[in-house]
Amino acid sequence: MASAPSPEVLRAPLVVEFPFTRSLGPVQSAFLTGLRERTVLGVKTQDGRTLVPPVEYDPVTADEIRDLVEVAATGTVTTWAWNHEPRRGQPLDTPFAWVLVKLDGADTALLHALDAPGPDAVSSGMRVRIRWAEERAGAITDIACFEAYDEEGGGGEVRSHDGEFSEPVTGIVAPARLDYTYSPGGAQTRYINALSGQKIVGERCPSCHKVYVPPRGACPTCGVATTDAVEVGPRGTVTTYCIVNIKAKNLDIEVPYVYAHIALDGADLALHARIAGIPYDQVRMGLRVEPVWADDARFPDHYRPTGEPDADYDTYKEMV
């Protein structure tokens, strides 16, 4: 008899996005503030090399370097790659070349975009110059891009610079974003489909007989496929937990709240979920909890106390 077809494995677009905030040391502060003022700064190493963009420590000797110098806004392409389809947030919204440019006076190359009509107009050794952004705030985007420049290179002379500017840039906020298509695989597809029916289903290892929730598709201990579905819970035991005091962006939950590892009845792997329905300072190891399903019934929104006596430590100590 023919076996039933397997359910289609789930796939969905996923975006991971957050603002990355960092402070700047004196070298990076001078470099970015200089860009705001249409000035490109590098650093001079003890052996006479000029590094652009500048770094605070010599990559060869690890010596601290602070000797700032000004280099030209013109340079030479050392290598390049054509970008046929610009993505969100890239320097240009039309096809362009990524180029490494050794600015006149520098010994290292700076990566940025080159505005060119097509790949035939780009070559290693071509002369380029910086096209400055009309509005500048002290970021690498103050360089809008590079553009072709017909004049020959200068002498490559550099001038010492004290790095002093009015209102220096001391920190940056850079948006980080990753767009991709995520597939949870066959085991977690079955797990997610079961959740839509308010069931929590794990998989058992045929060798060690442990039940994993959420299922991984294979036993991490024995390395064999976990193909036997096992319904667990819905109740479980808090094995360990943390109190969250920092409010996450776009998450409508008031702080403080508790996230916990919960060993569902019948499972041998704890999953994590939010605990509610109890003051945060009363959550404890051994607390017996049950799921409260979201309005669309596709997943538990949180877990709440069942009112049962706390579980004995010996019943869950292997999952702490």
Secondary structure as the mmCIF struct_conf table of DSSP 4:
data_model
#
loop_
_struct_conf.conf_type_id
_struct_conf.id
_struct_conf.beg_label_comp_id
_struct_conf.beg_label_asym_id
_struct_conf.beg_label_seq_id
_struct_conf.end_label_comp_id
_struct_conf.end_label_asym_id
_struct_conf.end_label_seq_id
HELX_LH_PP_P HELX_LH_PP_P1 ALA A 2 LEU A 10
STRN STRN1 ALA A 12 SER A 23
HELX_RH_AL_P HELX_RH_AL_P1 PRO A 26 ARG A 36
TURN_TY1_P TURN_TY1_P1 GLU A 37 ARG A 38
STRN STRN2 VAL A 40 LYS A 44
TURN_TY1_P TURN_TY1_P2 GLN A 46 ASP A 47
BEND BEND1 GLY A 48 GLY A 48
STRN STRN3 THR A 50 LEU A 51
BEND BEND2 VAL A 52 PRO A 53
BEND BEND3 GLU A 56 GLU A 56
STRN STRN4 TYR A 57 TYR A 57
TURN_TY1_P TURN_TY1_P3 PRO A 59 THR A 61
STRN STRN5 GLU A 64 GLU A 64
STRN STRN6 ASP A 67 VAL A 71
BEND BEND4 ALA A 73 ALA A 73
STRN STRN7 THR A 74 ASN A 83
BEND BEND5 HIS A 84 GLU A 85
TURN_TY1_P TURN_TY1_P4 ARG A 88 GLY A 89
BEND BEND6 GLN A 90 PRO A 91
BEND BEND7 ASP A 93 THR A 94
STRN STRN8 PHE A 96 LEU A 103
TURN_TY1_P TURN_TY1_P5 ASP A 104 GLY A 105
BEND BEND8 ASP A 107 THR A 108
STRN STRN9 LEU A 110 ASP A 115
BEND BEND9 PRO A 117 GLY A 118
HELX_RH_3T_P HELX_RH_3T_P1 PRO A 119 ALA A 121
TURN_TY1_P TURN_TY1_P6 SER A 124 GLY A 125
STRN STRN10 ARG A 127 TRP A 132
BEND BEND10 GLU A 134 GLU A 135
BEND BEND11 GLY A 138 ALA A 139
HELX_RH_3T_P HELX_RH_3T_P2 ILE A 140 ASP A 142
STRN STRN11 ILE A 143 ALA A 148
BEND BEND12 GLU A 151 GLU A 151
HELX_LH_PP_P HELX_LH_PP_P2 GLU A 152 GLY A 153
STRN STRN12 ARG A 159 SER A 160
BEND BEND13 SER A 166 GLU A 167
STRN STRN13 GLY A 171 TYR A 182
HELX_RH_AL_P HELX_RH_AL_P2 GLY A 185 LEU A 195
TURN_TY1_P TURN_TY1_P7 SER A 196 GLN A 198
STRN STRN14 ILE A 200 ARG A 204
TURN_TY1_P TURN_TY1_P8 PRO A 206 CYS A 208
STRN STRN15 VAL A 211 TYR A 212
BEND BEND14 VAL A 213 PRO A 214
BEND BEND15 GLY A 217 GLY A 217
STRN STRN16 ALA A 218 ALA A 218
TURN_TY1_P TURN_TY1_P9 PRO A 220 CYS A 222
STRN STRN17 ALA A 225 ALA A 225
STRN STRN18 ASP A 228 VAL A 232
BEND BEND16 PRO A 234 PRO A 234
STRN STRN19 GLY A 236 VAL A 244
BEND BEND17 ILE A 246 ILE A 246
HELX_LH_PP_P HELX_LH_PP_P3 LYS A 247 ALA A 248
TURN_TY1_P TURN_TY1_P10 LYS A 249 ASN A 250
HELX_LH_PP_P HELX_LH_PP_P4 GLU A 254 GLU A 254
BEND BEND18 VAL A 255 PRO A 256
STRN STRN20 TYR A 257 LEU A 264
TURN_TY1_P TURN_TY1_P11 ASP A 265 GLY A 266
BEND BEND19 ASP A 268 LEU A 269
STRN STRN21 LEU A 271 ILE A 275
BEND BEND20 GLY A 277 ILE A 278
HELX_RH_3T_P HELX_RH_3T_P3 TYR A 280 GLN A 282
TURN_TY1_P TURN_TY1_P12 MET A 285 GLY A 286
STRN STRN22 ARG A 288 TRP A 293
TURN_TY1_P TURN_TY1_P13 ASP A 295 ASP A 296
BEND BEND21 ALA A 297 PHE A 299
STRN STRN23 PRO A 300 PRO A 305
BEND BEND22 GLY A 307 GLY A 307
HELX_LH_PP_P HELX_LH_PP_P5 GLU A 308 ASP A 312
HELX_RH_3T_P HELX_RH_3T_P4 TYR A 313 THR A 315
TURN_TY1_P TURN_TY1_P14 TYR A 316 TYR A 316
HELX_RH_3T_P HELX_RH_3T_P5 LYS A 317 MET A 319
#
